[in-house]
Amino acid sequence: MPGRYETVVRQVWVEGCERRVWREAVYETVYDWLGRPVRRCVSEGRWEIVREPGRYETRYEQVWREGYWRDC
C-alpha cells in the first residue's frame, strides 16, 4: 500500500490576545455649601490592558501516512 496524505481534525487551544483600551475620565456633580453645582473628577482617564478570553478552534491538517507492504 503506498503512502498517502490524510486530513486530520484537531481541536487546538488559541490564547486570547491583549489590547489597550482608553477609559474616559468619570465626573460627578456635587453641590457646595451654598447649593452651587461643582463638577468633580471621580477617576482620571487611563489606558487599560484588556485580555480577550482564549478559545478552542477546529483545525484541519494534512498529515503523511507511511505506506506498508502486506504479505499474501
Predicted model as a PDB file, atoms N, CA, C, CB and O in Angstrom, pLDDT in the B-factor column:
MODEL        1                                                                  
ATOM      1  N   MET A   1       0.863  -1.168   0.000  1.00 74.00           N  
ATOM      2  CA  MET A   1       0.000   0.000   0.000  1.00 74.00           C  
ATOM      3  C   MET A   1       0.911   1.234   0.000  1.00 74.00           C  
ATOM      4  CB  MET A   1      -0.983  -0.003   1.241  1.00 74.00           C  
ATOM      5  O   MET A   1       1.789   1.342   0.856  1.00 74.00           O  
ATOM      6  N   PRO A   2       0.724   2.147  -0.925  1.00 84.00           N  
ATOM      7  CA  PRO A   2       1.576   3.339  -0.989  1.00 84.00           C  
ATOM      8  C   PRO A   2       1.233   4.335   0.120  1.00 84.00           C  
ATOM      9  CB  PRO A   2       1.439   4.015  -2.359  1.00 84.00           C  
ATOM     10  O   PRO A   2       0.146   4.292   0.697  1.00 84.00           O  
ATOM     11  N   GLY A   3       2.177   5.231   0.404  1.00 89.00           N  
ATOM     12  CA  GLY A   3       1.925   6.294   1.383  1.00 89.00           C  
ATOM     13  C   GLY A   3       0.898   7.279   0.836  1.00 89.00           C  
ATOM     14  O   GLY A   3       0.664   7.345  -0.371  1.00 89.00           O  
ATOM     15  N   ARG A   4       0.294   8.039   1.736  1.00 92.00           N  
ATOM     16  CA  ARG A   4      -0.747   8.980   1.310  1.00 92.00           C  
ATOM     17  C   ARG A   4      -0.899  10.097   2.354  1.00 92.00           C  
ATOM     18  CB  ARG A   4      -2.105   8.240   1.098  1.00 92.00           C  
ATOM     19  O   ARG A   4      -0.441   9.980   3.490  1.00 92.00           O  
ATOM     20  N   TYR A   5      -1.543  11.158   1.936  1.00 94.00           N  
ATOM     21  CA  TYR A   5      -1.897  12.231   2.859  1.00 94.00           C  
ATOM     22  C   TYR A   5      -3.313  11.983   3.374  1.00 94.00           C  
ATOM     23  CB  TYR A   5      -1.788  13.629   2.169  1.00 94.00           C  
ATOM     24  O   TYR A   5      -4.192  11.559   2.623  1.00 94.00           O  
ATOM     25  N   GLU A   6      -3.522  12.251   4.657  1.00 95.00           N  
ATOM     26  CA  GLU A   6      -4.848  12.171   5.263  1.00 95.00           C  
ATOM     27  C   GLU A   6      -5.160  13.509   5.919  1.00 95.00           C  
ATOM     28  CB  GLU A   6      -4.930  11.006   6.300  1.00 95.00           C  
ATOM     29  O   GLU A   6      -4.262  14.208   6.388  1.00 95.00           O  
ATOM     30  N   THR A   7      -6.438  13.854   5.946  1.00 96.00           N  
ATOM     31  CA  THR A   7      -6.872  15.054   6.655  1.00 96.00           C  
ATOM     32  C   THR A   7      -7.254  14.655   8.072  1.00 96.00           C  
ATOM     33  CB  THR A   7      -8.069  15.751   5.923  1.00 96.00           C  
ATOM     34  O   THR A   7      -8.076  13.763   8.281  1.00 96.00           O  
ATOM     35  N   VAL A   8      -6.642  15.329   9.045  1.00 96.00           N  
ATOM     36  CA  VAL A   8      -6.896  15.058  10.465  1.00 96.00           C  
ATOM     37  C   VAL A   8      -7.549  16.302  11.061  1.00 96.00           C  
ATOM     38  CB  VAL A   8      -5.564  14.683  11.236  1.00 96.00           C  
ATOM     39  O   VAL A   8      -7.118  17.424  10.797  1.00 96.00           O  
ATOM     40  N   VAL A   9      -8.583  16.097  11.861  1.00 97.00           N  
ATOM     41  CA  VAL A   9      -9.279  17.205  12.513  1.00 97.00           C  
ATOM     42  C   VAL A   9      -8.802  17.268  13.959  1.00 97.00           C  
ATOM     43  CB  VAL A   9     -10.842  17.033  12.435  1.00 97.00           C  
ATOM     44  O   VAL A   9      -8.832  16.266  14.673  1.00 97.00           O  
ATOM     45  N   ARG A  10      -8.359  18.459  14.390  1.00 96.00           N  
ATOM     46  CA  ARG A  10      -7.851  18.631  15.759  1.00 96.00           C  
ATOM     47  C   ARG A  10      -8.492  19.853  16.399  1.00 96.00           C  
ATOM     48  CB  ARG A  10      -6.305  18.769  15.763  1.00 96.00           C  
ATOM     49  O   ARG A  10      -8.760  20.857  15.739  1.00 96.00           O  
ATOM     50  N   GLN A  11      -8.729  19.741  17.704  1.00 97.00           N  
ATOM     51  CA  GLN A  11      -9.167  20.890  18.490  1.00 97.00           C  
ATOM     52  C   GLN A  11      -7.905  21.518  19.081  1.00 97.00           C  
ATOM     53  CB  GLN A  11     -10.205  20.474  19.622  1.00 97.00           C  
ATOM     54  O   GLN A  11      -7.160  20.854  19.802  1.00 97.00           O  
ATOM     55  N   VAL A  12      -7.667  22.782  18.782  1.00 96.00           N  
ATOM     56  CA  VAL A  12      -6.451  23.471  19.206  1.00 96.00           C  
ATOM     57  C   VAL A  12      -6.835  24.655  20.092  1.00 96.00           C  
ATOM     58  CB  VAL A  12      -5.616  23.944  17.975  1.00 96.00           C  
ATOM     59  O   VAL A  12      -7.738  25.419  19.749  1.00 96.00           O  
ATOM     60  N   TRP A  13      -6.146  24.813  21.241  1.00 96.00           N  
ATOM     61  CA  TRP A  13      -6.385  25.948  22.129  1.00 96.00           C  
ATOM     62  C   TRP A  13      -5.653  27.163  21.587  1.00 96.00           C  
ATOM     63  CB  TRP A  13      -5.930  25.633  23.580  1.00 96.00           C  
ATOM     64  O   TRP A  13      -4.450  27.102  21.330  1.00 96.00           O  
ATOM     65  N   VAL A  14      -6.372  28.273  21.410  1.00 96.00           N  
ATOM     66  CA  VAL A  14      -5.797  29.522  20.922  1.00 96.00           C  
ATOM     67  C   VAL A  14      -5.878  30.537  22.060  1.00 96.00           C  
ATOM     68  CB  VAL A  14      -6.544  30.041  19.631  1.00 96.00           C  
ATOM     69  O   VAL A  14      -6.965  30.842  22.551  1.00 96.00           O  
ATOM     70  N   GLU A  15      -4.731  31.052  22.473  1.00 95.00           N  
ATOM     71  CA  GLU A  15      -4.688  32.042  23.549  1.00 95.00           C  
ATOM     72  C   GLU A  15      -5.399  33.318  23.115  1.00 95.00           C  
ATOM     73  CB  GLU A  15      -3.229  32.348  23.953  1.00 95.00           C  
ATOM     74  O   GLU A  15      -5.373  33.686  21.940  1.00 95.00           O  
ATOM     75  N   GLY A  16      -6.025  33.982  24.062  1.00 94.00           N  
ATOM     76  CA  GLY A  16      -6.647  35.273  23.780  1.00 94.00           C  
ATOM     77  C   GLY A  16      -5.573  36.339  23.631  1.00 94.00           C  
ATOM     78  O   GLY A  16      -4.459  36.177  24.129  1.00 94.00           O  
ATOM     79  N   CYS A  17      -5.901  37.414  22.955  1.00 94.00           N  
ATOM     80  CA  CYS A  17      -4.926  38.483  22.749  1.00 94.00           C  
ATOM     81  C   CYS A  17      -5.164  39.606  23.758  1.00 94.00           C  
ATOM     82  CB  CYS A  17      -5.007  39.028  21.300  1.00 94.00           C  
ATOM     83  O   CYS A  17      -6.211  39.670  24.401  1.00 94.00           O  
ATOM     84  N   GLU A  18      -4.190  40.473  23.880  1.00 96.00           N  
ATOM     85  CA  GLU A  18      -4.292  41.641  24.746  1.00 96.00           C  
ATOM     86  C   GLU A  18      -4.416  42.877  23.871  1.00 96.00           C  
ATOM     87  CB  GLU A  18      -3.065  41.751  25.699  1.00 96.00           C  
ATOM     88  O   GLU A  18      -3.822  42.957  22.796  1.00 96.00           O  
ATOM     89  N   ARG A  19      -5.197  43.838  24.348  1.00 96.00           N  
ATOM     90  CA  ARG A  19      -5.315  45.102  23.622  1.00 96.00           C  
ATOM     91  C   ARG A  19      -5.428  46.242  24.618  1.00 96.00           C  
ATOM     92  CB  ARG A  19      -6.537  45.087  22.667  1.00 96.00           C  
ATOM     93  O   ARG A  19      -5.871  46.062  25.752  1.00 96.00           O  
ATOM     94  N   ARG A  20      -5.021  47.405  24.172  1.00 97.00           N  
ATOM     95  CA  ARG A  20      -5.108  48.609  25.018  1.00 97.00           C  
ATOM     96  C   ARG A  20      -6.439  49.300  24.756  1.00 97.00           C  
ATOM     97  CB  ARG A  20      -3.913  49.589  24.740  1.00 97.00           C  
ATOM     98  O   ARG A  20      -6.840  49.487  23.607  1.00 97.00           O  
ATOM     99  N   VAL A  21      -7.120  49.677  25.841  1.00 97.00           N  
ATOM    100  CA  VAL A  21      -8.411  50.356  25.743  1.00 97.00           C  
ATOM    101  C   VAL A  21      -8.341  51.636  26.571  1.00 97.00           C  
ATOM    102  CB  VAL A  21      -9.583  49.430  26.232  1.00 97.00           C  
ATOM    103  O   VAL A  21      -7.878  51.621  27.712  1.00 97.00           O  
ATOM    104  N   TRP A  22      -8.805  52.749  25.989  1.00 97.00           N  
ATOM    105  CA  TRP A  22      -8.828  54.012  26.715  1.00 97.00           C  
ATOM    106  C   TRP A  22     -10.113  54.104  27.521  1.00 97.00           C  
ATOM    107  CB  TRP A  22      -8.701  55.213  25.747  1.00 97.00           C  
ATOM    108  O   TRP A  22     -11.207  53.972  26.974  1.00 97.00           O  
ATOM    109  N   ARG A  23      -9.979  54.330  28.814  1.00 97.00           N  
ATOM    110  CA  ARG A  23     -11.126  54.530  29.707  1.00 97.00           C  
ATOM    111  C   ARG A  23     -11.254  56.029  29.963  1.00 97.00           C  
ATOM    112  CB  ARG A  23     -10.957  53.729  31.064  1.00 97.00           C  
ATOM    113  O   ARG A  23     -10.326  56.665  30.462  1.00 97.00           O  
ATOM    114  N   GLU A  24     -12.397  56.576  29.620  1.00 97.00           N  
ATOM    115  CA  GLU A  24     -12.648  58.001  29.803  1.00 97.00           C  
ATOM    116  C   GLU A  24     -12.686  58.357  31.285  1.00 97.00           C  
ATOM    117  CB  GLU A  24     -13.963  58.404  29.125  1.00 97.00           C  
ATOM    118  O   GLU A  24     -12.982  57.518  32.135  1.00 97.00           O  
ATOM    119  N   ALA A  25     -12.383  59.610  31.572  1.00 97.00           N  
ATOM    120  CA  ALA A  25     -12.471  60.106  32.940  1.00 97.00           C  
ATOM    121  C   ALA A  25     -13.949  60.124  33.360  1.00 97.00           C  
ATOM    122  CB  ALA A  25     -11.830  61.535  33.063  1.00 97.00           C  
ATOM    123  O   ALA A  25     -14.837  60.318  32.530  1.00 97.00           O  
ATOM    124  N   VAL A  26     -14.192  59.919  34.644  1.00 97.00           N  
ATOM    125  CA  VAL A  26     -15.553  59.927  35.177  1.00 97.00           C  
ATOM    126  C   VAL A  26     -15.700  61.140  36.095  1.00 97.00           C  
ATOM    127  CB  VAL A  26     -15.874  58.594  35.944  1.00 97.00           C  
ATOM    128  O   VAL A  26     -14.889  61.367  36.992  1.00 97.00           O  
ATOM    129  N   TYR A  27     -16.750  61.905  35.844  1.00 97.00           N  
ATOM    130  CA  TYR A  27     -17.026  63.096  36.636  1.00 97.00           C  
ATOM    131  C   TYR A  27     -18.393  62.970  37.298  1.00 97.00           C  
ATOM    132  CB  TYR A  27     -16.962  64.365  35.759  1.00 97.00           C  
ATOM    133  O   TYR A  27     -19.273  62.268  36.801  1.00 97.00           O  
ATOM    134  N   GLU A  28     -18.557  63.647  38.409  1.00 97.00           N  
ATOM    135  CA  GLU A  28     -19.864  63.725  39.049  1.00 97.00           C  
ATOM    136  C   GLU A  28     -20.099  65.164  39.481  1.00 97.00           C  
ATOM    137  CB  GLU A  28     -19.962  62.749  40.263  1.00 97.00           C  
ATOM    138  O   GLU A  28     -19.163  65.944  39.658  1.00 97.00           O  
ATOM    139  N   THR A  29     -21.352  65.488  39.644  1.00 96.00           N  
ATOM    140  CA  THR A  29     -21.702  66.824  40.101  1.00 96.00           C  
ATOM    141  C   THR A  29     -22.044  66.759  41.587  1.00 96.00           C  
ATOM    142  CB  THR A  29     -22.890  67.407  39.278  1.00 96.00           C  
ATOM    143  O   THR A  29     -22.890  65.974  42.014  1.00 96.00           O  
ATOM    144  N   VAL A  30     -21.370  67.596  42.357  1.00 96.00           N  
ATOM    145  CA  VAL A  30     -21.658  67.727  43.788  1.00 96.00           C  
ATOM    146  C   VAL A  30     -22.035  69.184  44.045  1.00 96.00           C  
ATOM    147  CB  VAL A  30     -20.422  67.284  44.677  1.00 96.00           C  
ATOM    148  O   VAL A  30     -21.815  70.040  43.188  1.00 96.00           O  
ATOM    149  N   TYR A  31     -22.576  69.462  45.170  1.00 95.00           N  
ATOM    150  CA  TYR A  31     -23.014  70.827  45.484  1.00 95.00           C  
ATOM    151  C   TYR A  31     -22.242  71.351  46.682  1.00 95.00           C  
ATOM    152  CB  TYR A  31     -24.538  70.872  45.762  1.00 95.00           C  
ATOM    153  O   TYR A  31     -22.054  70.657  47.682  1.00 95.00           O  
ATOM    154  N   ASP A  32     -21.804  72.587  46.552  1.00 94.00           N  
ATOM    155  CA  ASP A  32     -21.064  73.190  47.669  1.00 94.00           C  
ATOM    156  C   ASP A  32     -22.039  73.628  48.756  1.00 94.00           C  
ATOM    157  CB  ASP A  32     -20.214  74.400  47.185  1.00 94.00           C  
ATOM    158  O   ASP A  32     -23.242  73.392  48.648  1.00 94.00           O  
ATOM    159  N   TRP A  33     -21.526  74.255  49.787  1.00 94.00           N  
ATOM    160  CA  TRP A  33     -22.360  74.597  50.936  1.00 94.00           C  
ATOM    161  C   TRP A  33     -23.402  75.673  50.633  1.00 94.00           C  
ATOM    162  CB  TRP A  33     -21.489  75.054  52.068  1.00 94.00           C  
ATOM    163  O   TRP A  33     -24.331  75.895  51.409  1.00 94.00           O  
ATOM    164  N   LEU A  34     -23.223  76.353  49.461  1.00 94.00           N  
ATOM    165  CA  LEU A  34     -24.233  77.335  49.047  1.00 94.00           C  
ATOM    166  C   LEU A  34     -25.235  76.753  48.054  1.00 94.00           C  
ATOM    167  CB  LEU A  34     -23.556  78.550  48.432  1.00 94.00           C  
ATOM    168  O   LEU A  34     -26.123  77.457  47.572  1.00 94.00           O  
ATOM    169  N   GLY A  35     -25.086  75.453  47.750  1.00 93.00           N  
ATOM    170  CA  GLY A  35     -26.009  74.802  46.815  1.00 93.00           C  
ATOM    171  C   GLY A  35     -25.628  74.947  45.361  1.00 93.00           C  
ATOM    172  O   GLY A  35     -26.416  74.594  44.484  1.00 93.00           O  
ATOM    173  N   ARG A  36     -24.412  75.471  45.072  1.00 95.00           N  
ATOM    174  CA  ARG A  36     -23.968  75.617  43.689  1.00 95.00           C  
ATOM    175  C   ARG A  36     -23.372  74.302  43.198  1.00 95.00           C  
ATOM    176  CB  ARG A  36     -22.936  76.764  43.560  1.00 95.00           C  
ATOM    177  O   ARG A  36     -22.640  73.637  43.931  1.00 95.00           O  
ATOM    178  N   PRO A  37     -23.683  73.924  41.954  1.00 96.00           N  
ATOM    179  CA  PRO A  37     -23.123  72.675  41.426  1.00 96.00           C  
ATOM    180  C   PRO A  37     -21.629  72.823  41.130  1.00 96.00           C  
ATOM    181  CB  PRO A  37     -23.874  72.248  40.151  1.00 96.00           C  
ATOM    182  O   PRO A  37     -21.191  73.834  40.580  1.00 96.00           O  
ATOM    183  N   VAL A  38     -20.871  71.820  41.494  1.00 96.00           N  
ATOM    184  CA  VAL A  38     -19.429  71.776  41.235  1.00 96.00           C  
ATOM    185  C   VAL A  38     -19.129  70.422  40.593  1.00 96.00           C  
ATOM    186  CB  VAL A  38     -18.584  71.989  42.564  1.00 96.00           C  
ATOM    187  O   VAL A  38     -19.552  69.378  41.088  1.00 96.00           O  
ATOM    188  N   ARG A  39     -18.400  70.461  39.496  1.00 96.00           N  
ATOM    189  CA  ARG A  39     -18.031  69.213  38.816  1.00 96.00           C  
ATOM    190  C   ARG A  39     -16.748  68.673  39.425  1.00 96.00           C  
ATOM    191  CB  ARG A  39     -17.857  69.435  37.283  1.00 96.00           C  
ATOM    192  O   ARG A  39     -15.764  69.398  39.575  1.00 96.00           O  
ATOM    193  N   ARG A  40     -16.769  67.371  39.780  1.00 96.00           N  
ATOM    194  CA  ARG A  40     -15.614  66.767  40.450  1.00 96.00           C  
ATOM    195  C   ARG A  40     -15.203  65.500  39.693  1.00 96.00           C  
ATOM    196  CB  ARG A  40     -15.941  66.438  41.947  1.00 96.00           C  
ATOM    197  O   ARG A  40     -16.042  64.713  39.255  1.00 96.00           O  
ATOM    198  N   CYS A  41     -13.882  65.331  39.553  1.00 96.00           N  
ATOM    199  CA  CYS A  41     -13.353  64.137  38.879  1.00 96.00           C  
ATOM    200  C   CYS A  41     -13.335  62.975  39.869  1.00 96.00           C  
ATOM    201  CB  CYS A  41     -11.919  64.399  38.306  1.00 96.00           C  
ATOM    202  O   CYS A  41     -12.722  63.062  40.932  1.00 96.00           O  
ATOM    203  N   VAL A  42     -14.017  61.881  39.504  1.00 95.00           N  
ATOM    204  CA  VAL A  42     -14.063  60.692  40.351  1.00 95.00           C  
ATOM    205  C   VAL A  42     -12.898  59.763  40.004  1.00 95.00           C  
ATOM    206  CB  VAL A  42     -15.418  59.954  40.187  1.00 95.00           C  
ATOM    207  O   VAL A  42     -12.241  59.220  40.892  1.00 95.00           O  
ATOM    208  N   SER A  43     -12.652  59.587  38.704  1.00 95.00           N  
ATOM    209  CA  SER A  43     -11.490  58.792  38.282  1.00 95.00           C  
ATOM    210  C   SER A  43     -10.953  59.392  36.982  1.00 95.00           C  
ATOM    211  CB  SER A  43     -11.869  57.268  38.091  1.00 95.00           C  
ATOM    212  O   SER A  43     -11.718  59.775  36.097  1.00 95.00           O  
ATOM    213  N   GLU A  44      -9.643  59.463  36.886  1.00 96.00           N  
ATOM    214  CA  GLU A  44      -8.998  60.057  35.716  1.00 96.00           C  
ATOM    215  C   GLU A  44      -9.045  59.104  34.533  1.00 96.00           C  
ATOM    216  CB  GLU A  44      -7.547  60.433  36.033  1.00 96.00           C  
ATOM    217  O   GLU A  44      -9.179  57.891  34.697  1.00 96.00           O  
ATOM    218  N   GLY A  45      -8.931  59.674  33.337  1.00 96.00           N  
ATOM    219  CA  GLY A  45      -8.837  58.847  32.144  1.00 96.00           C  
ATOM    220  C   GLY A  45      -7.533  58.056  32.172  1.00 96.00           C  
ATOM    221  O   GLY A  45      -6.520  58.538  32.679  1.00 96.00           O  
ATOM    222  N   ARG A  46      -7.563  56.831  31.622  1.00 97.00           N  
ATOM    223  CA  ARG A  46      -6.365  55.979  31.675  1.00 97.00           C  
ATOM    224  C   ARG A  46      -6.443  54.894  30.606  1.00 97.00           C  
ATOM    225  CB  ARG A  46      -6.206  55.337  33.080  1.00 97.00           C  
ATOM    226  O   ARG A  46      -7.513  54.563  30.093  1.00 97.00           O  
ATOM    227  N   TRP A  47      -5.279  54.362  30.295  1.00 97.00           N  
ATOM    228  CA  TRP A  47      -5.200  53.200  29.409  1.00 97.00           C  
ATOM    229  C   TRP A  47      -5.277  51.939  30.259  1.00 97.00           C  
ATOM    230  CB  TRP A  47      -3.887  53.221  28.555  1.00 97.00           C  
ATOM    231  O   TRP A  47      -4.674  51.867  31.331  1.00 97.00           O  
ATOM    232  N   GLU A  48      -6.014  50.954  29.782  1.00 97.00           N  
ATOM    233  CA  GLU A  48      -6.095  49.648  30.448  1.00 97.00           C  
ATOM    234  C   GLU A  48      -5.749  48.564  29.441  1.00 97.00           C  
ATOM    235  CB  GLU A  48      -7.514  49.406  31.057  1.00 97.00           C  
ATOM    236  O   GLU A  48      -6.035  48.683  28.250  1.00 97.00           O  
ATOM    237  N   ILE A  49      -5.133  47.511  29.941  1.00 97.00           N  
ATOM    238  CA  ILE A  49      -4.865  46.339  29.114  1.00 97.00           C  
ATOM    239  C   ILE A  49      -6.014  45.358  29.342  1.00 97.00           C  
ATOM    240  CB  ILE A  49      -3.463  45.684  29.458  1.00 97.00           C  
ATOM    241  O   ILE A  49      -6.266  44.934  30.470  1.00 97.00           O  
ATOM    242  N   VAL A  50      -6.706  45.005  28.260  1.00 96.00           N  
ATOM    243  CA  VAL A  50      -7.825  44.072  28.338  1.00 96.00           C  
ATOM    244  C   VAL A  50      -7.400  42.779  27.664  1.00 96.00           C  
ATOM    245  CB  VAL A  50      -9.115  44.661  27.672  1.00 96.00           C  
ATOM    246  O   VAL A  50      -6.915  42.795  26.533  1.00 96.00           O  
ATOM    247  N   ARG A  51      -7.576  41.674  28.344  1.00 95.00           N  
ATOM    248  CA  ARG A  51      -7.204  40.369  27.786  1.00 95.00           C  
ATOM    249  C   ARG A  51      -8.465  39.649  27.330  1.00 95.00           C  
ATOM    250  CB  ARG A  51      -6.423  39.509  28.829  1.00 95.00           C  
ATOM    251  O   ARG A  51      -9.385  39.415  28.113  1.00 95.00           O  
ATOM    252  N   GLU A  52      -8.487  39.303  26.045  1.00 95.00           N  
ATOM    253  CA  GLU A  52      -9.606  38.545  25.492  1.00 95.00           C  
ATOM    254  C   GLU A  52      -9.491  37.094  25.955  1.00 95.00           C  
ATOM    255  CB  GLU A  52      -9.633  38.635  23.929  1.00 95.00           C  
ATOM    256  O   GLU A  52      -8.378  36.595  26.121  1.00 95.00           O  
ATOM    257  N   PRO A  53     -10.604  36.412  26.164  1.00 96.00           N  
ATOM    258  CA  PRO A  53     -10.524  35.020  26.598  1.00 96.00           C  
ATOM    259  C   PRO A  53     -10.009  34.113  25.470  1.00 96.00           C  
ATOM    260  CB  PRO A  53     -11.901  34.536  27.080  1.00 96.00           C  
ATOM    261  O   PRO A  53     -10.203  34.402  24.289  1.00 96.00           O  
ATOM    262  N   GLY A  54      -9.357  33.022  25.854  1.00 96.00           N  
ATOM    263  CA  GLY A  54      -8.909  32.035  24.874  1.00 96.00           C  
ATOM    264  C   GLY A  54     -10.095  31.215  24.386  1.00 96.00           C  
ATOM    265  O   GLY A  54     -11.200  31.318  24.917  1.00 96.00           O  
ATOM    266  N   ARG A  55      -9.845  30.396  23.360  1.00 96.00           N  
ATOM    267  CA  ARG A  55     -10.926  29.584  22.794  1.00 96.00           C  
ATOM    268  C   ARG A  55     -10.341  28.366  22.087  1.00 96.00           C  
ATOM    269  CB  ARG A  55     -11.789  30.422  21.810  1.00 96.00           C  
ATOM    270  O   ARG A  55      -9.161  28.335  21.739  1.00 96.00           O  
ATOM    271  N   TYR A  56     -11.178  27.382  21.886  1.00 97.00           N  
ATOM    272  CA  TYR A  56     -10.784  26.234  21.080  1.00 97.00           C  
ATOM    273  C   TYR A  56     -11.183  26.490  19.642  1.00 97.00           C  
ATOM    274  CB  TYR A  56     -11.428  24.926  21.608  1.00 97.00           C  
ATOM    275  O   TYR A  56     -12.240  27.054  19.362  1.00 97.00           O  
ATOM    276  N   GLU A  57     -10.307  26.061  18.728  1.00 97.00           N  
ATOM    277  CA  GLU A  57     -10.551  26.210  17.305  1.00 97.00           C  
ATOM    278  C   GLU A  57     -10.388  24.853  16.646  1.00 97.00           C  
ATOM    279  CB  GLU A  57      -9.595  27.258  16.674  1.00 97.00           C  
ATOM    280  O   GLU A  57      -9.511  24.076  17.023  1.00 97.00           O  
ATOM    281  N   THR A  58     -11.230  24.566  15.664  1.00 97.00           N  
ATOM    282  CA  THR A  58     -11.102  23.323  14.898  1.00 97.00           C  
ATOM    283  C   THR A  58     -10.145  23.582  13.742  1.00 97.00           C  
ATOM    284  CB  THR A  58     -12.501  22.818  14.375  1.00 97.00           C  
ATOM    285  O   THR A  58     -10.325  24.520  12.965  1.00 97.00           O  
ATOM    286  N   ARG A  59      -9.120  22.731  13.641  1.00 96.00           N  
ATOM    287  CA  ARG A  59      -8.143  22.876  12.550  1.00 96.00           C  
ATOM    288  C   ARG A  59      -8.083  21.579  11.756  1.00 96.00           C  
ATOM    289  CB  ARG A  59      -6.730  23.246  13.102  1.00 96.00           C  
ATOM    290  O   ARG A  59      -8.119  20.483  12.315  1.00 96.00           O  
ATOM    291  N   TYR A  60      -7.992  21.730  10.454  1.00 96.00           N  
ATOM    292  CA  TYR A  60      -7.852  20.589   9.552  1.00 96.00           C  
ATOM    293  C   TYR A  60      -6.418  20.574   9.066  1.00 96.00           C  
ATOM    294  CB  TYR A  60      -8.862  20.664   8.349  1.00 96.00           C  
ATOM    295  O   TYR A  60      -5.943  21.555   8.495  1.00 96.00           O  
ATOM    296  N   GLU A  61      -5.720  19.459   9.291  1.00 95.00           N  
ATOM    297  CA  GLU A  61      -4.317  19.367   8.915  1.00 95.00           C  
ATOM    298  C   GLU A  61      -4.099  18.168   7.999  1.00 95.00           C  
ATOM    299  CB  GLU A  61      -3.424  19.262  10.164  1.00 95.00           C  
ATOM    300  O   GLU A  61      -4.736  17.125   8.148  1.00 95.00           O  
ATOM    301  N   GLN A  62      -3.191  18.341   7.055  1.00 96.00           N  
ATOM    302  CA  GLN A  62      -2.797  17.242   6.174  1.00 96.00           C  
ATOM    303  C   GLN A  62      -1.571  16.573   6.787  1.00 96.00           C  
ATOM    304  CB  GLN A  62      -2.499  17.751   4.712  1.00 96.00           C  
ATOM    305  O   GLN A  62      -0.552  17.226   7.014  1.00 96.00           O  
ATOM    306  N   VAL A  63      -1.667  15.270   7.055  1.00 94.00           N  
ATOM    307  CA  VAL A  63      -0.536  14.524   7.602  1.00 94.00           C  
ATOM    308  C   VAL A  63      -0.183  13.379   6.654  1.00 94.00           C  
ATOM    309  CB  VAL A  63      -0.861  13.981   9.026  1.00 94.00           C  
ATOM    310  O   VAL A  63      -1.055  12.809   5.998  1.00 94.00           O  
ATOM    311  N   TRP A  64       1.089  13.059   6.594  1.00 94.00           N  
ATOM    312  CA  TRP A  64       1.573  11.991   5.730  1.00 94.00           C  
ATOM    313  C   TRP A  64       1.511  10.664   6.476  1.00 94.00           C  
ATOM    314  CB  TRP A  64       3.013  12.282   5.249  1.00 94.00           C  
ATOM    315  O   TRP A  64       2.039  10.548   7.582  1.00 94.00           O  
ATOM    316  N   ARG A  65       0.877   9.676   5.884  1.00 91.00           N  
ATOM    317  CA  ARG A  65       0.824   8.327   6.434  1.00 91.00           C  
ATOM    318  C   ARG A  65       1.725   7.448   5.578  1.00 91.00           C  
ATOM    319  CB  ARG A  65      -0.648   7.774   6.475  1.00 91.00           C  
ATOM    320  O   ARG A  65       1.548   7.331   4.365  1.00 91.00           O  
ATOM    321  N   GLU A  66       2.700   6.832   6.248  1.00 89.00           N  
ATOM    322  CA  GLU A  66       3.640   5.959   5.530  1.00 89.00           C  
ATOM    323  C   GLU A  66       2.912   4.751   4.922  1.00 89.00           C  
ATOM    324  CB  GLU A  66       4.764   5.479   6.483  1.00 89.00           C  
ATOM    325  O   GLU A  66       1.931   4.246   5.468  1.00 89.00           O  
ATOM    326  N   GLY A  67       3.422   4.320   3.795  1.00 85.00           N  
ATOM    327  CA  GLY A  67       2.884   3.120   3.178  1.00 85.00           C  
ATOM    328  C   GLY A  67       3.446   1.874   3.857  1.00 85.00           C  
ATOM    329  O   GLY A  67       4.368   1.966   4.667  1.00 85.00           O  
ATOM    330  N   TYR A  68       2.898   0.731   3.532  1.00 80.00           N  
ATOM    331  CA  TYR A  68       3.391  -0.524   4.100  1.00 80.00           C  
ATOM    332  C   TYR A  68       3.160  -1.646   3.091  1.00 80.00           C  
ATOM    333  CB  TYR A  68       2.687  -0.844   5.458  1.00 80.00           C  
ATOM    334  O   TYR A  68       2.404  -1.492   2.132  1.00 80.00           O  
ATOM    335  N   TRP A  69       3.822  -2.773   3.325  1.00 77.00           N  
ATOM    336  CA  TRP A  69       3.708  -3.931   2.464  1.00 77.00           C  
ATOM    337  C   TRP A  69       2.964  -5.029   3.194  1.00 77.00           C  
ATOM    338  CB  TRP A  69       5.088  -4.417   2.008  1.00 77.00           C  
ATOM    339  O   TRP A  69       3.159  -5.245   4.390  1.00 77.00           O  
ATOM    340  N   ARG A  70       2.104  -5.723   2.451  1.00 75.00           N  
ATOM    341  CA  ARG A  70       1.379  -6.864   3.015  1.00 75.00           C  
ATOM    342  C   ARG A  70       1.927  -8.148   2.359  1.00 75.00           C  
ATOM    343  CB  ARG A  70      -0.188  -6.720   2.784  1.00 75.00           C  
ATOM    344  O   ARG A  70       2.158  -8.198   1.151  1.00 75.00           O  
ATOM    345  N   ASP A  71       2.121  -9.158   3.179  1.00 71.00           N  
ATOM    346  CA  ASP A  71       2.497 -10.464   2.626  1.00 71.00           C  
ATOM    347  C   ASP A  71       1.218 -11.252   2.374  1.00 71.00           C  
ATOM    348  CB  ASP A  71       3.465 -11.247   3.595  1.00 71.00           C  
ATOM    349  O   ASP A  71       0.357 -11.367   3.246  1.00 71.00           O  
ATOM    350  N   CYS A  72       1.115 -11.786   1.175  1.00 65.00           N  
ATOM    351  CA  CYS A  72      -0.085 -12.557   0.820  1.00 65.00           C  
ATOM    352  C   CYS A  72       0.066 -14.009   1.185  1.00 65.00           C  
ATOM    353  CB  CYS A  72      -0.384 -12.434  -0.661  1.00 65.00           C  
ATOM    354  O   CYS A  72      -0.849 -14.801   0.957  1.00 65.00           O  
TER     355      CYS A  72                                                      
ENDMDL                                                                          
END                                                                             
